[in-house]
């Protein structure tokens, strides 16, 4: 950006018509900062993130299958925990009995 455009932008943002020495020094420092930042940014290597993963090889497909298997086993494990809600309002963390949804404390006798 040129010094004139930064000066105009500074005047508009701060509603100033006449610039003081402080304002001109500040505008020059803003210009230097922007120039150095843009030069550093141009030197930097950039990483591009995609929204969806691109499957390139067979190995990527296998990892997706493993992840889906992990999710299924987690769902199965969550069924083994008691579904009762305790008096304090928290969920019971005990294991449920086989074939039941509740643990020994909360199961009907």
N, CA, C and O atoms as a printed pandas DataFrame, in Angstrom:
     atom_number atom_name residue_name chain_id  residue_number  x_coord  y_coord  z_coord
0              1         N          UNK        A               1    0.837   -1.181    0.000
1              2        CA          UNK        A               1    0.000    0.000    0.000
2              3         C          UNK        A               1    0.881    1.242    0.000
3              4         O          UNK        A               1    1.975    1.267    0.564
4              5         N          UNK        A               2    0.370    2.238   -0.638
5              6        CA          UNK        A               2    1.140    3.474   -0.699
6              7         C          UNK        A               2    0.879    4.324    0.543
7              8         O          UNK        A               2   -0.080    4.115    1.286
8              9         N          UNK        A               3    1.758    5.268    0.728
9             10        CA          UNK        A               3    1.658    6.158    1.880
10            11         C          UNK        A               3    0.398    7.009    1.819
11            12         O          UNK        A               3   -0.194    7.318    2.853
12            13         N          UNK        A               4   -0.019    7.391    0.609
13            14        CA          UNK        A               4   -1.216    8.229    0.458
14            15         C          UNK        A               4   -2.489    7.480    0.859
15            16         O          UNK        A               4   -3.359    8.038    1.529
16            17         N          UNK        A               5   -2.591    6.234    0.453
17            18        CA          UNK        A               5   -3.795    5.469    0.801
18            19         C          UNK        A               5   -3.883    5.220    2.302
19            20         O          UNK        A               5   -4.968    5.272    2.881
20            21         N          UNK        A               6   -2.742    4.949    2.930
21            22        CA          UNK        A               6   -2.736    4.749    4.385
22            23         C          UNK        A               6   -3.106    6.049    5.090
23            24         O          UNK        A               6   -3.828    6.034    6.088
24            25         N          UNK        A               7   -2.615    7.168    4.575
25            26        CA          UNK        A               7   -2.933    8.472    5.165
26            27         C          UNK        A               7   -4.424    8.770    5.063
27            28         O          UNK        A               7   -5.031    9.247    6.021
28            29         N          UNK        A               8   -5.008    8.493    3.915
29            30        CA          UNK        A               8   -6.446    8.720    3.744
30            31         C          UNK        A               8   -7.267    7.809    4.657
31            32         O          UNK        A               8   -8.257    8.232    5.254
32            33         N          UNK        A               9   -6.845    6.584    4.749
33            34        CA          UNK        A               9   -7.550    5.644    5.628
34            35         C          UNK        A               9   -7.450    6.087    7.080
35            36         O          UNK        A               9   -8.431    6.004    7.819
36            37         N          UNK        A              10   -6.281    6.554    7.498
37            38        CA          UNK        A              10   -6.070    7.035    8.859
38            39         C          UNK        A              10   -6.951    8.248    9.155
39            40         O          UNK        A              10   -7.538    8.357   10.232
40            41         N          UNK        A              11   -7.033    9.155    8.185
41            42        CA          UNK        A              11   -7.873   10.348    8.377
42            43         C          UNK        A              11   -9.346    9.975    8.505
43            44         O          UNK        A              11  -10.057   10.536    9.339
44            45         N          UNK        A              12   -9.803    9.042    7.692
45            46        CA          UNK        A              12  -11.206    8.636    7.756
46            47         C          UNK        A              12  -11.544    7.937    9.061
47            48         O          UNK        A              12  -12.589    8.199    9.658
48            49         N          UNK        A              13  -10.677    7.060    9.500
49            50        CA          UNK        A              13  -10.968    6.302   10.724
50            51         C          UNK        A              13  -10.967    7.177   11.968
51            52         O          UNK        A              13  -11.748    6.955   12.893
52            53         N          UNK        A              14  -10.091    8.170   11.987
53            54        CA          UNK        A              14   -9.948    8.997   13.188
54            55         C          UNK        A              14  -10.594   10.372   13.072
55            56         O          UNK        A              14  -10.485   11.179   13.996
56            57         N          UNK        A              15  -11.268   10.657   11.952
57            58        CA          UNK        A              15  -11.921   11.952   11.732
58            59         C          UNK        A              15  -10.965   13.120   11.954
59            60         O          UNK        A              15  -11.265   14.057   12.693
60            61         N          UNK        A              16   -9.805   13.044   11.296
61            62        CA          UNK        A              16   -8.776   14.086   11.414
62            63         C          UNK        A              16   -8.582   14.727   10.042
63            64         O          UNK        A              16   -8.554   14.038    9.022
64            65         N          UNK        A              17   -8.448   16.062   10.030
65            66        CA          UNK        A              17   -8.202   16.771    8.772
66            67         C          UNK        A              17   -6.732   17.181    8.657
67            68         O          UNK        A              17   -6.137   17.064    7.586
68            69         N          UNK        A              18   -6.151   17.657    9.748
69            70        CA          UNK        A              18   -4.741   18.054    9.767
70            71         C          UNK        A              18   -3.954   17.049   10.595
71            72         O          UNK        A              18   -4.332   16.723   11.721
72            73         N          UNK        A              19   -2.864   16.564   10.029
73            74        CA          UNK        A              19   -2.051   15.564   10.713
74            75         C          UNK        A              19   -0.951   16.215   11.531
75            76         O          UNK        A              19   -0.309   17.163   11.082
76            77         N          UNK        A              20   -0.741   15.707   12.719
77            78        CA          UNK        A              20    0.362   16.180   13.557
78            79         C          UNK        A              20    1.612   15.350   13.243
79            80         O          UNK        A              20    1.571   14.418   12.439
80            81         N          UNK        A              21    2.719   15.708   13.893
81            82        CA          UNK        A              21    3.954   14.941   13.708
82            83         C          UNK        A              21    3.785   13.500   14.190
83            84         O          UNK        A              21    4.284   12.557   13.575
84            85         N          UNK        A              22    3.085   13.358   15.280
85            86        CA          UNK        A              22    2.816   12.022   15.819
86            87         C          UNK        A              22    2.037   11.189   14.802
87            88         O          UNK        A              22    2.356   10.020   14.588
88            89         N          UNK        A              23    1.024   11.776   14.177
89            90        CA          UNK        A              23    0.208   11.058   13.189
90            91         C          UNK        A              23    1.043   10.622   11.987
91            92         O          UNK        A              23    0.894    9.496   11.513
92            93         N          UNK        A              24    1.907   11.485   11.492
93            94        CA          UNK        A              24    2.729   11.110   10.332
94            95         C          UNK        A              24    3.720   10.002   10.673
95            96         O          UNK        A              24    3.955    9.106    9.862
96            97         N          UNK        A              25    4.301   10.063   11.873
97            98        CA          UNK        A              25    5.200    8.985   12.302
98            99         C          UNK        A              25    4.444    7.669   12.416
99           100         O          UNK        A              25    4.943    6.615   12.022
100          101         N          UNK        A              26    3.244    7.744   12.955
101          102        CA          UNK        A              26    2.426    6.551   13.098
102          103         C          UNK        A              26    2.052    5.971   11.731
103          104         O          UNK        A              26    2.073    4.754   11.548
104          105         N          UNK        A              27    1.717    6.820   10.793
105          106        CA          UNK        A              27    1.355    6.367    9.445
106          107         C          UNK        A              27    2.557    5.714    8.760
107          108         O          UNK        A              27    2.406    4.688    8.097
108          109         N          UNK        A              28    3.741    6.294    8.913
109          110        CA          UNK        A              28    4.944    5.703    8.325
110          111         C          UNK        A              28    5.262    4.340    8.953
111          112         O          UNK        A              28    5.675    3.410    8.259
112          113         N          UNK        A              29    5.068    4.236   10.256
113          114        CA          UNK        A              29    5.324    2.951   10.915
114          115         C          UNK        A              29    4.299    1.902   10.484
115          116         O          UNK        A              29    4.632    0.723   10.363
116          117         N          UNK        A              30    3.060    2.323   10.253
117          118        CA          UNK        A              30    2.037    1.404    9.760
118          119         C          UNK        A              30    2.413    0.904    8.370
119          120         O          UNK        A              30    2.246   -0.276    8.064
120          121         N          UNK        A              31    2.921    1.803    7.531
121          122        CA          UNK        A              31    3.325    1.405    6.182
122          123         C          UNK        A              31    4.480    0.407    6.229
123          124         O          UNK        A              31    4.455   -0.594    5.513
124          125         N          UNK        A              32    5.493    0.664    7.065
125          126        CA          UNK        A              32    6.624   -0.259    7.203
126          127         C          UNK        A              32    6.149   -1.616    7.709
127          128         O          UNK        A              32    6.581   -2.660    7.222
128          129         N          UNK        A              33    5.259   -1.586    8.685
129          130        CA          UNK        A              33    4.732   -2.823    9.250
130          131         C          UNK        A              33    4.010   -3.648    8.191
131          132         O          UNK        A              33    4.218   -4.858    8.105
132          133         N          UNK        A              34    3.167   -3.013    7.387
133          134        CA          UNK        A              34    2.430   -3.713    6.345
134          135         C          UNK        A              34    3.363   -4.277    5.272
135          136         O          UNK        A              34    3.161   -5.396    4.799
136          137         N          UNK        A              35    4.380   -3.509    4.889
137          138        CA          UNK        A              35    5.327   -3.980    3.878
138          139         C          UNK        A              35    6.114   -5.178    4.380
139          140         O          UNK        A              35    6.270   -6.163    3.659
140          141         N          UNK        A              36    6.606   -5.104    5.596
141          142        CA          UNK        A              36    7.383   -6.211    6.159
142          143         C          UNK        A              36    6.508   -7.445    6.373
143          144         O          UNK        A              36    6.950   -8.572    6.152
144          145         N          UNK        A              37    5.302   -7.229    6.792
145          146        CA          UNK        A              37    4.395   -8.355    6.992
146          147         C          UNK        A              37    4.098   -9.044    5.659
147          148         O          UNK        A              37    4.081  -10.273    5.592
148          149         N          UNK        A              38    3.867   -8.277    4.612
149          150        CA          UNK        A              38    3.578   -8.880    3.310
150          151         C          UNK        A              38    4.797   -9.597    2.751
151          152         O          UNK        A              38    4.655  -10.636    2.107
152          153         N          UNK        A              39    6.005   -9.058    2.987
153          154        CA          UNK        A              39    7.210   -9.752    2.507
154          155         C          UNK        A              39    7.420  -11.059    3.268
155          156         O          UNK        A              39    7.793  -12.065    2.665
156          157         N          UNK        A              40    7.190  -11.063    4.576
157          158        CA          UNK        A              40    7.320  -12.294    5.355
158          159         C          UNK        A              40    6.256  -13.313    4.961
159          160         O          UNK        A              40    6.516  -14.515    4.925
160          161         N          UNK        A              41    5.083  -12.830    4.674
161          162        CA          UNK        A              41    3.998  -13.721    4.275
162          163         C          UNK        A              41    4.284  -14.364    2.924
163          164         O          UNK        A              41    3.932  -15.522    2.703
164          165         N          UNK        A              42    4.913  -13.628    2.026
165          166        CA          UNK        A              42    5.252  -14.190    0.716
166          167         C          UNK        A              42    6.357  -15.240    0.824
167          168         O          UNK        A              42    6.413  -16.154    0.001
168          169         N          UNK        A              43    7.229  -15.128    1.812
169          170        CA          UNK        A              43    8.293  -16.112    2.028
170          171         C          UNK        A              43    7.771  -17.394    2.672
171          172         O          UNK        A              43    8.364  -18.461    2.507
172          173         N          UNK        A              44    6.687  -17.292    3.388
173          174        CA          UNK        A              44    6.156  -18.399    4.173
174          175         C          UNK        A              44    5.560  -19.478    3.281
175          176         O          UNK        A              44    4.912  -19.188    2.275
176          177         N          UNK        A              45    5.790  -20.725    3.667
177          178        CA          UNK        A              45    5.143  -21.832    2.972
178          179         C          UNK        A              45    3.735  -21.963    3.527
179          180         O          UNK        A              45    3.523  -21.875    4.736
180          181         N          UNK        A              46    2.790  -22.172    2.648
181          182        CA          UNK        A              46    1.393  -22.227    3.067
182          183         C          UNK        A              46    0.881  -23.662    3.031
183          184         O          UNK        A              46    1.304  -24.461    2.195
184          185         N          UNK        A              47   -0.017  -23.975    3.928
185          186        CA          UNK        A              47   -0.678  -25.257    3.968
186          187         C          UNK        A              47   -2.137  -25.038    3.584
187          188         O          UNK        A              47   -2.797  -24.131    4.090
188          189         N          UNK        A              48   -2.621  -25.876    2.692
189          190        CA          UNK        A              48   -4.005  -25.766    2.245
190          191         C          UNK        A              48   -4.793  -26.898    2.880
191          192         O          UNK        A              48   -4.417  -28.064    2.753
192          193         N          UNK        A              49   -5.882  -26.566    3.561
193          194        CA          UNK        A              49   -6.740  -27.555    4.195
194          195         C          UNK        A              49   -7.972  -27.776    3.328
195          196         O          UNK        A              49   -8.625  -26.820    2.910
196          197         N          UNK        A              50   -8.283  -29.022    3.066
197          198        CA          UNK        A              50   -9.441  -29.363    2.256
198          199         C          UNK        A              50  -10.610  -29.705    3.152
199          200         O          UNK        A              50  -10.419  -30.178    4.273
200          201         N          UNK        A              51  -11.816  -29.470    2.672
201          202        CA          UNK        A              51  -13.006  -29.798    3.451
202          203         C          UNK        A              51  -13.200  -31.304    3.557
203          204         O          UNK        A              51  -13.536  -31.823    4.621
204          205         N          UNK        A              52  -12.987  -31.995    2.452
205          206        CA          UNK        A              52  -13.155  -33.446    2.441
206          207         C          UNK        A              52  -11.824  -34.104    2.140
207          208         O          UNK        A              52  -11.016  -33.589    1.368
208          209         N          UNK        A              53  -11.611  -35.250    2.763
209          210        CA          UNK        A              53  -10.365  -35.970    2.565
210          211         C          UNK        A              53  -10.359  -36.640    1.193
211          212         O          UNK        A              53  -11.367  -37.203    0.768
212          213         N          UNK        A              54   -9.231  -36.577    0.511
213          214        CA          UNK        A              54   -9.098  -37.208   -0.794
214          215         C          UNK        A              54   -8.464  -38.575   -0.597
215          216         O          UNK        A              54   -7.378  -38.683   -0.028
216          217         N          UNK        A              55   -9.137  -39.618   -1.065
217          218        CA          UNK        A              55   -8.620  -40.974   -0.947
218          219         C          UNK        A              55   -7.706  -41.216   -2.138
219          220         O          UNK        A              55   -8.144  -41.179   -3.288
220          221         N          UNK        A              56   -6.422  -41.468   -1.848
221          222        CA          UNK        A              56   -5.435  -41.620   -2.897
222          223         C          UNK        A              56   -5.049  -43.081   -3.069
223          224         O          UNK        A              56   -4.838  -43.529   -4.196
224          225         N          UNK        A              57   -4.954  -43.828   -1.987
225          226        CA          UNK        A              57   -4.502  -45.203   -2.087
226          227         C          UNK        A              57   -5.410  -46.129   -1.294
227          228         O          UNK        A              57   -6.342  -45.686   -0.623
228          229         N          UNK        A              58   -5.124  -47.405   -1.384
229          230        CA          UNK        A              58   -5.898  -48.423   -0.674
230          231         C          UNK        A              58   -5.694  -48.292    0.824
231          232         O          UNK        A              58   -6.603  -48.587    1.600
232          233         N          UNK        A              59   -4.513  -47.852    1.241
233          234        CA          UNK        A              59   -4.213  -47.742    2.660
234          235         C          UNK        A              59   -5.117  -46.730    3.347
235          236         O          UNK        A              59   -5.498  -46.933    4.499
236          237         N          UNK        A              60   -5.466  -45.646    2.664
237          238        CA          UNK        A              60   -6.381  -44.654    3.228
238          239         C          UNK        A              60   -7.760  -45.259    3.465
239          240         O          UNK        A              60   -8.411  -44.948    4.462
240          241         N          UNK        A              61   -8.210  -46.123    2.554
241          242        CA          UNK        A              61   -9.516  -46.763    2.714
242          243         C          UNK        A              61   -9.522  -47.666    3.931
243          244         O          UNK        A              61  -10.516  -47.732    4.654
244          245         N          UNK        A              62   -8.420  -48.361    4.161
245          246        CA          UNK        A              62   -8.344  -49.263    5.311
246          247         C          UNK        A              62   -8.398  -48.489    6.623
247          248         O          UNK        A              62   -9.007  -48.949    7.589
248          249         N          UNK        A              63   -7.774  -47.335    6.665
249          250        CA          UNK        A              63   -7.817  -46.555    7.901
250          251         C          UNK        A              63   -9.232  -46.064    8.176
251          252         O          UNK        A              63   -9.641  -46.007    9.336
252          253         N          UNK        A              64   -9.988  -45.710    7.144
253          254        CA          UNK        A              64  -11.388  -45.301    7.343
254          255         C          UNK        A              64  -12.213  -46.460    7.886
255          256         O          UNK        A              64  -13.064  -46.268    8.754
256          257         N          UNK        A              65  -11.958  -47.676    7.370
257          258        CA          UNK        A              65  -12.686  -48.844    7.863
258          259         C          UNK        A              65  -12.357  -49.100    9.324
259          260         O          UNK        A              65  -13.245  -49.443   10.104
260          261         N          UNK        A              66  -11.088  -48.939    9.709
261          262        CA          UNK        A              66  -10.696  -49.138   11.099
262          263         C          UNK        A              66  -11.373  -48.117   12.005
263          264         O          UNK        A              66  -11.825  -48.456   13.098
264          265         N          UNK        A              67  -11.444  -46.857   11.549
265          266        CA          UNK        A              67  -12.098  -45.821   12.339
266          267         C          UNK        A              67  -13.577  -46.123   12.535
267          268         O          UNK        A              67  -14.116  -45.909   13.621
268          269         N          UNK        A              68  -14.241  -46.621   11.483
269          270        CA          UNK        A              68  -15.656  -46.941   11.617
270          271         C          UNK        A              68  -15.848  -48.125   12.563
271          272         O          UNK        A              68  -16.832  -48.169   13.302
272          273         N          UNK        A              69  -14.918  -49.088   12.548
273          274        CA          UNK        A              69  -14.992  -50.213   13.476
274          275         C          UNK        A              69  -14.801  -49.741   14.915
275          276         O          UNK        A              69  -15.463  -50.239   15.826
276          277         N          UNK        A              70  -13.898  -48.781   15.123
277          278        CA          UNK        A              70  -13.680  -48.247   16.465
278          279         C          UNK        A              70  -14.946  -47.567   16.983
279          280         O          UNK        A              70  -15.299  -47.712   18.154
280          281         N          UNK        A              71  -15.620  -46.832   16.116
281          282        CA          UNK        A              71  -16.848  -46.142   16.518
282          283         C          UNK        A              71  -17.921  -47.148   16.891
283          284         O          UNK        A              71  -18.644  -46.947   17.867
284          285         N          UNK        A              72  -18.035  -48.232   16.127
285          286        CA          UNK        A              72  -19.030  -49.258   16.425
286          287         C          UNK        A              72  -18.747  -49.928   17.758
287          288         O          UNK        A              72  -19.675  -50.180   18.527
288          289         N          UNK        A              73  -17.467  -50.225   18.054
289          290        CA          UNK        A              73  -17.145  -50.861   19.323
290          291         C          UNK        A              73  -17.407  -49.912   20.481
291          292         O          UNK        A              73  -17.814  -50.358   21.555
292          293         N          UNK        A              74  -17.186  -48.619   20.293
293          294        CA          UNK        A              74  -17.485  -47.655   21.350
294          295         C          UNK        A              74  -18.986  -47.638   21.633
295          296         O          UNK        A              74  -19.393  -47.559   22.792
296          297         N          UNK        A              75  -19.811  -47.710   20.591
297          298        CA          UNK        A              75  -21.258  -47.738   20.777
298          299         C          UNK        A              75  -21.686  -48.994   21.513
299          300         O          UNK        A              75  -22.592  -48.949   22.346
300          301         N          UNK        A              76  -21.046  -50.110   21.215
301          302        CA          UNK        A              76  -21.376  -51.355   21.897
302          303         C          UNK        A              76  -20.980  -51.285   23.363
303          304         O          UNK        A              76  -21.703  -51.780   24.227
304          305         N          UNK        A              77  -19.834  -50.673   23.650
305          306        CA          UNK        A              77  -19.373  -50.571   25.024
306          307         C          UNK        A              77  -20.272  -49.661   25.849
307          308         O          UNK        A              77  -20.458  -49.893   27.044
308          309         N          UNK        A              78  -20.827  -48.636   25.229
309          310        CA          UNK        A              78  -21.679  -47.723   25.983
310          311         C          UNK        A              78  -22.977  -48.409   26.415
311          312         O          UNK        A              78  -23.619  -47.958   27.364
312          313         N          UNK        A              79  -23.373  -49.485   25.740
313          314        CA          UNK        A              79  -24.574  -50.220   26.116
314          315         C          UNK        A              79  -24.331  -51.044   27.372
315          316         O          UNK        A              79  -25.292  -51.480   28.006
316          317         N          UNK        A              80  -23.070  -51.272   27.752
317          318        CA          UNK        A              80  -22.747  -52.073   28.927
318          319         C          UNK        A              80  -22.710  -51.245   30.204
319          320         O          UNK        A              80  -22.363  -51.774   31.260
320          321         N          UNK        A              81  -23.054  -49.974   30.140
321          322        CA          UNK        A              81  -23.070  -49.116   31.321
322          323         C          UNK        A              81  -24.518  -48.904   31.747
323          324         O          UNK        A              81  -25.415  -48.780   30.913
324          325         N          UNK        A              82  -24.722  -48.865   33.027
325          326        CA          UNK        A              82  -26.063  -48.713   33.589
326          327         C          UNK        A              82  -26.711  -47.423   33.094
327          328         O          UNK        A              82  -26.048  -46.390   33.003
328          329         N          UNK        A              83  -27.996  -47.479   32.775
329          330        CA          UNK        A              83  -28.712  -46.323   32.248
330          331         C          UNK        A              83  -29.432  -45.524   33.334
331          332         O          UNK        A              83  -30.102  -44.537   33.030
332          333         N          UNK        A              84  -29.304  -45.934   34.579
333          334        CA          UNK        A              84  -30.026  -45.276   35.669
334          335         C          UNK        A              84  -29.431  -43.905   35.984
335          336         O          UNK        A              84  -28.244  -43.659   35.772
336          337         N          UNK        A              85  -30.287  -43.023   36.496
337          338        CA          UNK        A              85  -29.856  -41.704   36.944
338          339         C          UNK        A              85  -29.946  -41.686   38.458
339          340         O          UNK        A              85  -30.982  -42.025   39.029
340          341         N          UNK        A              86  -28.864  -41.291   39.106
341          342        CA          UNK        A              86  -28.786  -41.330   40.561
342          343         C          UNK        A              86  -29.558  -40.178   41.179
343          344         O          UNK        A              86  -30.057  -39.307   40.467
344          345         N          UNK        A              87  -29.655  -40.173   42.496
345          346        CA          UNK        A              87  -30.393  -39.143   43.219
346          347         C          UNK        A              87  -29.782  -37.752   43.029
347          348         O          UNK        A              87  -30.502  -36.753   43.056
348          349         N          UNK        A              88  -28.450  -37.679   42.836
349          350        CA          UNK        A              88  -27.797  -36.389   42.664
350          351         C          UNK        A              88  -27.905  -35.879   41.231
351          352         O          UNK        A              88  -27.391  -34.802   40.930
352          353         N          UNK        A              89  -28.565  -36.629   40.332
353          354        CA          UNK        A              89  -28.789  -36.197   38.968
354          355         C          UNK        A              89  -27.741  -36.673   37.980
355          356         O          UNK        A              89  -27.865  -36.414   36.783
356          357         N          UNK        A              90  -26.698  -37.372   38.459
357          358        CA          UNK        A              90  -25.662  -37.877   37.575
358          359         C          UNK        A              90  -26.006  -39.283   37.120
359          360         O          UNK        A              90  -26.751  -40.005   37.783
360          361         N          UNK        A              91  -25.450  -39.656   35.982
361          362        CA          UNK        A              91  -25.696  -40.986   35.447
362          363         C          UNK        A              91  -24.850  -42.003   36.205
363          364         O          UNK        A              91  -23.713  -41.712   36.575
364          365         N          UNK        A              92  -25.389  -43.173   36.434
365          366        CA          UNK        A              92  -24.669  -44.254   37.105
366          367         C          UNK        A              92  -23.557  -44.741   36.192
367          368         O          UNK        A              92  -23.755  -44.881   34.985
368          369         N          UNK        A              93  -22.388  -44.999   36.767
369          370        CA          UNK        A              93  -21.232  -45.422   35.975
370          371         C          UNK        A              93  -20.924  -46.903   36.142
371          372         O          UNK        A              93  -19.901  -47.367   35.638
372          373         N          UNK        A              94  -21.762  -47.653   36.824
373          374        CA          UNK        A              94  -21.518  -49.080   37.035
374          375         C          UNK        A              94  -21.857  -49.872   35.775
375          376         O          UNK        A              94  -22.618  -49.411   34.924
376          377         N          UNK        A              95  -21.279  -51.076   35.666
377          378        CA          UNK        A              95  -21.555  -51.936   34.518
378          379         C          UNK        A              95  -22.942  -52.549   34.677
379          380         O          UNK        A              95  -23.364  -52.885   35.783
380          381         N          UNK        A              96  -23.638  -52.687   33.556
381          382        CA          UNK        A              96  -24.967  -53.295   33.600
382          383         C          UNK        A              96  -24.835  -54.806   33.560
383          384         O          UNK        A              96  -23.822  -55.344   33.115
384          385         N          UNK        A              97  -25.882  -55.487   34.034
385          386        CA          UNK        A              97  -25.893  -56.937   34.010
386          387         C          UNK        A              97  -26.083  -57.430   32.585
387          388         O          UNK        A              97  -26.586  -56.698   31.732
388          389         N          UNK        A              98  -25.684  -58.664   32.325
389          390        CA          UNK        A              98  -25.833  -59.228   30.989
390          391         C          UNK        A              98  -27.305  -59.300   30.603
391          392         O          UNK        A              98  -28.119  -59.833   31.357
392          393         N          UNK        A              99  -27.641  -58.779   29.459
393          394        CA          UNK        A              99  -29.015  -58.794   28.977
394          395         C          UNK        A              99  -29.900  -57.744   29.631
395          396         O          UNK        A              99  -31.088  -57.673   29.316
396          397         N          UNK        A             100  -29.371  -56.938   30.517
397          398        CA          UNK        A             100  -30.133  -55.910   31.219
398          399         C          UNK        A             100  -29.581  -54.530   30.850
399          400         O          UNK        A             100  -28.462  -54.416   30.349
400          401         N          UNK        A             101  -30.368  -53.492   31.099
401          402        CA          UNK        A             101  -29.907  -52.122   30.879
402          403         C          UNK        A             101  -29.414  -51.466   32.157
403          404         O          UNK        A             101  -28.889  -50.353   32.120
404          405         N          UNK        A             102  -29.581  -52.153   33.303
405          406        CA          UNK        A             102  -29.231  -51.576   34.588
406          407         C          UNK        A             102  -28.248  -52.464   35.330
407          408         O          UNK        A             102  -28.115  -53.649   35.027
408          409         N          UNK        A             103  -27.559  -51.882   36.306
409          410        CA          UNK        A             103  -26.609  -52.626   37.137
410          411         C          UNK        A             103  -27.370  -53.332   38.261
411          412         O          UNK        A             103  -28.598  -53.266   38.325
412          413         N          UNK        A             104  -26.633  -54.007   39.143
413          414        CA          UNK        A             104  -27.252  -54.739   40.242
414          415         C          UNK        A             104  -27.969  -53.841   41.224
415          416         O          UNK        A             104  -28.958  -54.269   41.819
416          417         N          UNK        A             105  -27.522  -52.632   41.418
417          418        CA          UNK        A             105  -28.167  -51.709   42.360
418          419         C          UNK        A             105  -29.484  -51.156   41.830
419          420         O          UNK        A             105  -30.402  -50.886   42.604
420          421         N          UNK        A             106  -29.581  -50.983   40.491
421          422        CA          UNK        A             106  -30.752  -50.346   39.917
422          423         C          UNK        A             106  -31.676  -51.319   39.183
423          424         O          UNK        A             106  -32.710  -50.909   38.656
424          425         N          UNK        A             107  -31.319  -52.572   39.146
425          426        CA          UNK        A             107  -32.131  -53.578   38.467
426          427         C          UNK        A             107  -33.314  -53.974   39.356
427          428         O          UNK        A             107  -33.181  -54.032   40.579
428          429         N          UNK        A             108  -34.469  -54.247   38.743
429          430        CA          UNK        A             108  -35.613  -54.689   39.521
430          431         C          UNK        A             108  -35.317  -56.069   40.098
431          432         O          UNK        A             108  -34.747  -56.919   39.413
432          433         N          UNK        A             109  -35.702  -56.298   41.354
433          434        CA          UNK        A             109  -35.409  -57.568   42.024
434          435         C          UNK        A             109  -36.549  -58.513   41.952
435          436         O          UNK        A             109  -36.462  -59.627   42.468
